[in-house]
Every structure is written in structure tokens, then in C-alpha cells.
Amino acid sequence: MNRENGIHLRNLCIFTILVAVISYVKTKGDDQTTADGYFLAGRGLPGVVIAGSLLLTNLSAEQLVGTNGQTWAIGMSPMAFEVMAATALIVLALFAAPRYLKSGITTIPQLLGERYDRPTKLWFSIAYIILYLFVQIPVILYSGLLVFENIFNLSGILGITKFQSIVILCILITIIGSIYAIFGGLKAVAVSDTINGVGLLIGGLMIPFLALNVLGHASGSESSVAIMDGVRYLIHNHADMLNSIAPAQSEAPAVPWPTVFLGLVFLGFQSWCTHQSFIQRVLAAENLKEAQKGALYCAFLKILGFMFLALPGVIAYAIFNIEGTQVSMMDDAYPALITRVVPQPVMGFFAAVMFGAILSSFNSVLNSVNTMFTMDIYKEFINKNASESKLVSVGKNIGIVFAIFSVIVGPMVYFFPAGLKTFLDSFVMLVGLPVLSGVFGGFFFNCLPKYSARFIMVFHIICYGGFMLLSPSYSLFGGNEGSIHYLYAVSILWPLEMLIMYLMHRRNKSKGAEVWVQQDVGAVDLTPWKYSKLVSVIVIVCVLLVYLAFSPLGIGA
């Protein structure tokens, strides 16, 4: 190991330890002997912490590489995944959060159980846990760690194989993440997420400015700081890549413009309004006011996200085009850009930021799967009379089991064919969209039969599963031209599922069925933030301005 690599690893360790120390200090003395204290941070999270934890739960290293790789290949349309998330966070703040906090729930399956029946709760709990353990955690670990290895070449530093490097990193992430998720509870996870979030914003936002400076010099600028020269070169020579409005017939990874307002919005509702690892932060808010603040603060962060998750890919395209750098695959573009533009003294800090992003996503999902098993399966179906301390103990013990499972399964994705990994990523929507239908349908329609959410789950799995298997772009058999974009499938399926639930509601109501009324359990103060609607309008204006800027009416062509 040379001196330079040693400095990078030292800086990584210093930042990681600093995050751990601050998290310990902030959570020292908190009561974690009760289920609320352990799984919901005592229902005491402020808006800033909720926003930071939401952001870091959502973001991981593979997103930095994957989305920037997509924009390097086809231009700015994939920025929609970041910018349009802000609209879903408005729905979370104004519609979903008040209803969740009113019920005083700990998990989304618990809400489904209260709205429908115990079998529905069991069905969705098992589906969620299987999804997290066999799909999300392995993909988060493997994809993030592969990115880390590709950028920082840990195998080269240690003189080992790439697979051995991934195994070592997987063990480190699992051990460190488990300390937060299992022994620190949600409060430790949320605090560490917030600190890592600050690091990600600083580290991520410095990349486009460093890259624009390099582009300016590569295009012939003699200025010591050539950022504006880089901006001018990009606009004058690659305006087509700066256009975020993709044709309606575009295939993935492009985002066809009609789906931006349909399938992508529905996808955002699923992710930000019903995904347990996101929602758990909102459920832990000290009151509705702080929950709404957290969601709307995060909306601004997501709008800003295009700066480090999409724009660097286009800048990389321009730099490599001038310098003749060969990049064979999308996922190689961002690592090549980092190697080219990040000064060596800063590389250790950037490594720490990437490590923290992987860590935050992992410990957030691990904490959520522990919560669902303990509260939705153990407490409901195994030991109804379990004490508060017993639930916390079960949560910690099952967390250790799930962590060991993660260490075993995570590196195994290395041996999967690329098509299978794509299939696993797409598999998330098999469970995600029926949950969205069950939750929102339950709120919209108050005379639904008890079996309706389970019926929608079966209906969706048949329809969406058939789409994944038959559409070549998303199946195990490889892609070809002319395939239907998966967001069109989502655009059709969710409204159809809501229509089916509406018809069930009408039929049940005509029979004189009992009307469901949500009860306020008094868990927290439900006084809304007085600026929530004004801030929501500002968020929408910001979304429109960003799209206007990256369109033919702005700097795109």
C-alpha cells in the first residue's frame, strides 16, 4: 500500500468514526427499553433529522454511478427520478403523514391490518420481509460495494481479488450498519443518516463544479478557475444532452415524457409514501408539524439532487469527448470522472462519503425489516402478550440473524448474470405497487371488503410479473429494441387497480356494508405546519423551473 492510499483509508476511517461518535453522543441516555423508543426513536425526531434520514435512506453509491451513467449515455431525462420525487414528498407531507400519525402505527403492514384484517397484515408483512432480505439488502450491498471497489480499487491496494474485496467490504458494512440498526435503534440510524447526508451533499455537489472546471480547461480556457467556461462549452456544444424531455417512444434508461407525469409519479408515491424504510422516519416524528417539515425539506434536497446524480454524467460525456477517453459501459462513466476530476487530497473524504451512503441505505433497510418482523409477525402471531422489553430483545436478536444472512447473500450477487440483477431490481414493484393501492385505496374508499388488498396483490403480481417476463428489456432473456417502457406498465396498472377498488367499494356500499372511520389514537400532536401548503407551492415552482431550464425552452435542444 503506497502512502497516498494509506492517507485515503485514514481519512475514510476518521470520518466514519466521527459519525459514530456524534451518533453515540446524540443518542446516549435515550430510553430504548420500549418498542416506541427502539423502533420509532421515542417518537421524537425533528424535521431536519427526518429530512436527512429520508435522503440517505433513498440514496446509495450505486445511484451516484447508475444515474450518472445513464445521463452520460442518453442525456438528462433520468433526472426525473430525482426532481419528480419532490411531488411525492408533497403528497407524503399533506396527505399520507397526517393519516399515518393519526393511527399511531409502527409499520405499513400494521396499517393494512387495521384497515382490512389480520390475514392482509400477514400477507404484506411476509412479502415485504422477503423483498427486503432477498432483493433490496443484497442489491444495496453488492451494487454499492462494487461501485466503491471500482472507484477506489481496494483490491489493488490490498493485493486481493475483486470478489475478496467485496466480501471484506460487505462484512465491514454489515458490522458497522448492524451496530447502528440493531444496538442503536432508529434514533442512531437517523442521526448517522443526517451526518452522512451533510457529507454526501458536500461531496456530491463538489463533483459538478470540479468537472466543469476540468471541462473549461480541456476546451481551451486559460483561466485559473474555468467553471463558467465549462458551462458555456457544455451549452454551446452539447445542448442536446442537456434536454430532459425524452420522446414518448423512448426505451429505458431514458424516461419518456408522458411517463414523467404518470408512471414516475405513481412510482414516487410508492417509494416515498408507502415504503417502510422511508415511512418509519415520518412515523417517528415528534408531531405532525415536524413530519411535514422533514418531508418538505427533503423535497428541496431531491430537487437539488440532479446536480450530483445527473449533471456530472453529461459533463463526463463532454470531457471524455474532448480528451478521447474510452468508456465502454454506462457504469464506468462516473468512476472514470471521479478519477479524472477529484484532487488526490480530497479522495479520502469522497471515499468516506460513498461509504456512508452505502452504510446508511443498508442500516435503514435492516432496521425496517427488524421492525416489521417484531411488530407485525412476532407480536401479532407468535406472542401477543410480549412485554415491551421482550419486543426490543426480539428485535435485536432477529436483527443479528438478518445481518448474518446479509453477509452471506450480499456477495453472492457477484455470481449472478447481469440480466438476473436487473430482474431483481424490477421485482421491487411486484410488492411496492399493491401496497400503494392497499394504503391509498383504503383511505379513499371507506366501504372496501376485507379481502380487497389481498385481491389487488394477486392481480398485480399476475399482471406486472407477466409484463416483466414477457417484455424482453426486463426479463432474464435480455433486451431488444421496440420493448415497452416499464413506466407505461405502471401508468396503466395503478389507475386500473384503484378503479377495481372503487368498484369493490361501490358494490359493498350498495349492500349496506359498515363504513370504515379512521380513529385518532392520540400518539402525537396533529397540528399541521402552518407553512406546509406555501412551501409545497414553492417546491412545485422549483420543479417546474428545473424542467424549464433543462428543456428546449432553456439550455436544452
N, C-alpha and C positions, 0 to 999 in steps of 0.2 A: 504494500500500500504506500503510495507516494504521499508527500507532505500535504499537497493540495487536497487529495481525497480525505486525508485524516482531518483536515480543517472542516470540510463539508460535513463529515459524520459527527464531529464535535458540536458544530452549530445545530445540527438536527437534534442531537441529544439534549443540548441546553434548552432549546425551545420546547421540546416535548416535556422535559422535567418541569420547566417553568409553568406550563399549562396545568400539569398535575398538582403542583404546589398551590397555585391560585385556586384550583377547583377544591382542593382539600380545605384550604382556609375558609372559602366561601360556604362550604357545607358542614364544617366542623360544628358539632353541637346540635345539628338538626335531628329532630325526632324521626327515626326510621323504624320504629317498632310497630307502627300501624301500616295497614295497606295503603291508605292515602299518603302517608308520609314517605313510604318507599316507592310506590308505583306512580304517584302523582305529585311528588315533591311537596307534600303537605298542602296542596292547592295554594301555592304561594308564589308562583313565578310572575315577575313583572314583564311588561311588554317588550322591553329591549332584549331580555334573555329569550323570550319566546321567539322573537324575530330571528335572532342569531341561531338558535337551535333549529328552527324551521329551515333556514337557509342551508346549514351544514348537513342536516339530515337528507336534504334533497341532493346536494352536490357531492360528487366524489371525483377522484382523479380521472376515472375513465370518461367522465363527461367533459372535462377540460380537453382531453385528447380526442374523444369521439366527435363532439360537436364542431370543434375547430378543424378536424379532419374533413368533416362534411362541407364546411364553408370553403375550405381550400379546394375542394373538388367541384362544387356546383354554385358557390356564391352564398349570399346572406339569407336565403329563405329559411334555413334551420333555426335562425334566431327566434322564430315564432315560438318555439318551445319555452324560451326564457321570457320573452316580452309578454306573451299572452297568458302566462301563469298569473300575472298580476290581476287579471279579470276574475280568475278562480278564487284568488285570495280575498277579493272584494265580496264574493258570494260567501266565503267562509266567515268573514267578519260580520256581515249584515244579516245573513240567513242561517247558516249552519251553527255557528258558535252559540248564539242565544239559545237555540233549542238543545244543543248538547249540554250546556251548563245548567239549563233548567232541569234536565233529567238527572244530573249528578252522576253520570256514568263514568266508568273507568276505561271501557273498551267499546269499539263499534259493535262487535257481536253481542255485547250486553244490551245495547240499544235495540238491536234487531230482535233479541229475545223478549224484551219488554213490549215492543211494538207488535210482534207476531206471537211466537210461542217458543218453548224450550227446544224442540227439535230444530227450529230455524237457527237458534243460537249455537247449537252443537254443530250443525252443518257448516255454518260460516266460520266458526272457530277452527274446526279441523282444516277447512280449506285454506284459511289464512296461514295457519301454522305450517302446513305442508308447503305452501307457496314460499314462505319466508325461509324455511330451512333448506329446501331443495332447489330453490331458484334464486331468490334475492340475495341471501347471505353468500352463497358460493360465487355468484356473479360479481357482487360488490368486492369480495376478497380477491378473486382471481384477476378480474379486469383491472382493478386499482393497482394491485401489486405488479402486474405485468407492465403497466404504464410506468410505475416507479422504477422498475428494473430497466426498461428501455431507455428512460431518460438519464438515470444516474449510474447505470451499469454496475450494480452491486456485485454481480457475478464476476466481472472483470477485476473489481477492487479486491475481492476475497479469493479469487482464483478458483471458483467453483462453477458448476453448470448453471444454466438459467433456471432449470427446474428446482435445483437445490436452493438457489437464491429465493425463489418464490415460496418454497416451503419454510425457509427461515423467516422471511417477512410475514408469512401467514401466522406462524407461531407467535411472533412479536406482537402483531396487531391483535391477535386473539387474546393474548395475556393482558396487554395494556387495556384493550377495549373491555375485557371482562372485569377488570378491576373497577372501572367506571360503572358499567352496566349492572354487574352483579352485587358488588360490595358498596358502591356509592349510590345506587338508585338513580331515579330520573333527575334529581337535582344536580348530581355530579355530572351526568351526561349533558344536561342543558348548559351548565356553566362552562364546561370544556368546549362544547359546541360554539358558544358565543365567542370565547377567546380565539379558537381556531378560525372562526368566521372573520374576525378582525384581521387575522394573518392572511386569510385567503383573499380578502378584499385588497389588502395592501400588495400582496404578492401577485395576485391575478391582474390587478389594474396596472401594475408597472410594466407588464409584458407588452401591451399595445403601444405604449409610449416608447419603450426601448426599441421595439420593432420598427416603428415609424421613423425613429432617429436613424436606425441602420438603413432603412429604405431610402431616406433622404440622401445619405452619403453614397449609397450604391447607385443612385440615379444621377450623381454628379455634383451634389451640393458641397460647397466648401465651408459652410457654416459649422461652427463647433457644435451647435445644437440644431439639428436639421429636422426636427419633428414636423414643422409646418411644411417644409419642402417635401417630406414624405407624404403628407396629407394631399398636397397639390398633385404629386405624381400619381398617387392612387386614384384620385378623382378623374384626372385627365386621361389616364391610360387604362384603367380597369373599372370604369363606371358600371359595366355590365355585371361584374362580380359584386358590386355594392347594391344591386337591386334585390330586395327581399320578396318581390311579388313574382312567384313562380307560376307558370302556365297551369291551367286546370288539369291537363293530362300528364303532369309530371309524375315521375316514379320516385320512391324513396332512394336516397335520403332527402330529396327536395320536398318541400311542403306546398302542395297545390293551393292556390289562393282561396278556393271555396272552402277547403277544409279548415282554414285558419279560424273561421267563424262558426264551424260546426264540430267536426270530429275532434279538432285540437282543443276547443273549449270544453267539450264533454270529457276529454282525457284529463284536462286540468281539474275539472270538478272531481273526477275520480281520485286523482293524486292528492289534491290539496284539501278536499272536503270530506273524504271518507277513508283515506289511507291511515291505518292505526299509528304508524310511527310518526306521522305528521300531526295527526289529531291529538295524540297524547300530550303534546306540548300545550295545546289550547285547553284541553281538559284540566291541565294543572295550573291554569291562570288563577290569580288571587281573586279576580272578579271579571265580569264581562268587559268592563272598560279596558283592562289590561290585555285581555284576549284579543279585542278588536285592534288595539294599538299594535300588538305583536304581528297580527296578520297583515295589517296595512303597512307597517314599517317594512315587513318582508316583501310586500308588493313592490315598493320602490327599489329594494335590493335586486329583485328579479328583473325589473326593467333595466337596471344598470348592468345586469349580468351579461348582456350581449357584448359589452366592452371586452370581457376576458374569455367568454365562451364561444364567441362567433367571429368578431372582428379580427383577432390575431390570425385566423386561418386565411382570410383574404389577403392580409398583409404578407403572410408567408408565401402565398402564391406569387405576389408581385416581386418579392425579394428573390425567390428561387428562379423566377423567370429571367431576371436580370443577370444573376450570378451563374445560371446554368446548373443549379443544384438538382440532381435527380432524386425524386421521391416516388417510389413505386406504389405505395399504398396510402390510403387516407390516414390510417392511424400512425403513420410515420411522420406526417407533416408537422404536428405540434412538437414532438420531441426534437425534430431537426431544428425548428425555430428556436426552442429554448437553448439548445446547444449553441446556436448562432448568435443570439442577442443578449443572453443573460451574462453579465460580468462574473468572473470566477469568484470574487469575494462575496457575491450575493447568492451564489448557487446553493450554499448550505441552508440559508434561510428559505429559499424556494423549495428545497427538498423537504424541509420541516413543514411547510405549508401543504405540500402534496400528501405527506404522511398523515398530517392532521385531518385532511379531507377524507382520506380512506378510513381513518380511525373513527371519525365522527359518524359516518354513514353506517359503519359496522356496529358500533356500540348502541346506536339509536334503534336499529332493527332488532338487535339481540335483546335489548331492554323491552321492546314491544312484544316480542314473541314470548318472553318470560311472563309478562303481564297477562297476555291472553290465556296462556296455559293455566296459570294460577287462578285467575279470577273467573274465567269462563268455563273451564273444564274441571279443574280440581275442586274449586269451591262449589260449583253448581251440580256436578255429577259424581264426585268422589267423596267429599267430606263437607257436607252442608254446614256442619256445626263448628268448622275450624275457627280457632281464635285468630285475632289479628297477628299475633306473633308467629303462629303456625303458618299463616299465609305468607308472611315475609320469609320465613325459613324455607318453605317450599319453593318460593320464587328464586331464592339464591341457589338452592340445590339443583333445581331444574335448569337454571342458567348455566351452571357448571357443566351439566350434561350436554346442553346445546352448544356450549363453547367448544367442548372436546369434539363434538360432531362436526363443527365448523372447521376445525383444524384438519380433520380427516377428509372432508368433502371438498373444501375450497381448492386445494391444489389439484384435485382430480380433473377439474375443468380443463387443465392443460392438455389432457389426452383426448378431449372431445373434438370432433371435427367442427370447423367454423360454422357450418350450417346448423349444427345442434345448438351451439351457443345462441345463435340468432333466434332459433326456435324457442329456447328457454326464456330469452328476453321477452318475446312476444307472448309467452304463456301467462305473464302477469295479468293481462287483460281478461283472461278466462275467469278470474275471480273478481278482479277490480270492478268491472262494469256491472255485474249483478249486485255487488254491494252498493254501488251508487244508486241503482234502480230501487233496491230494497229500502235504503235510507230516505232518499228524496221522495220516492213513491209513498212511503209510509207517512211522511209529513204532509204531502199534497192531498192524499186521498184517505179519508178517515173511516171508510167502511170496507176496507180490504179484508178478504178472508185470511185466515191464519196461514194457509199454505202458499200464499201468493209469492212471497220472496223465494221460497224453495222452487216453485214452478219456474220463475224467471231465471233462476240459476241454471236449471236443467235446459231450458230453452236456449239460453245464451251460450252455454258450453257446446251444445249441438251446432248452433249456427256459426259462432265465431271459431270454434275448433275446426269445423268443416272448412271455413274460409282459409285458415292457416294451413291446413293440409293440402287443399286443392290449389291455392294461389302459389305459384312457383317461387315468388320472391320471399315468402315467409315459411316455406316448408323445408324439410330435410333434404329435398331433392335438388336444391339450387335454384337460382333465379333466371329469368329470361325477360326479354322486352315484352311490353304490352300487358304487364300484370296490373291489377287494380291496387291502388294505394290503400294500405290498411286503414288510414283515417277515413276513407269513404265508407268502409265497413262499419266503423264506429259511428259515423254520421247517420247511418241508416238504423243501426241496431238499437241505440239508446232511445231515440224517439219512439221506435216500434215497441220497445219494452215498456216505456211509460204509457203508451196507448193501450197496451194489453192490461196494464194495472188499472188504468182509468175504467176500462170496460168491466173488469172484475169488480171495481168499486161501485159502478152504476148498478150492476146486476145484484150485488149484495145489498145495496141500499134499497133497491126496489123490493127486496124480501123483508125489509124492516130490521136489518142487522143492527147490532149495537154500534153506536158512534164512538170511535176512539178519541179520547181527550188526553192530551199530554199533561202530566202533573208536575208542578214545581216542588221539588224536594227541599228547596232552601239551601242547597250546597254552598252557593256563593251569591254575592250581591249582583243582581242582573240589571243594574242601572247602566245604560249604554254610554259610550264615549260621545260627548256632545259634538265632537268634530268628525265623527266617523263618516257621515254622508258627504261632508265637504271634502274630506281627504280622499274619499272614493272617487269623487268627480275629478279631483286633481290627478289621481292615478290614471283614470281613463284618458284624460287630456294628454298626459305624458306618453301613454301607449300610442295614441294617435300621432303625436309629434314624432316619435321614433320611427313609426311606419312611414310617415310622410317624408322624413329625411332619407330613408333608405328605399326610395321608390323613384320612378321616372320623374315625379314632380320635385324630387330633391336631388340627391347626388347620384342616384342610380340611373341606369339606362336600359 
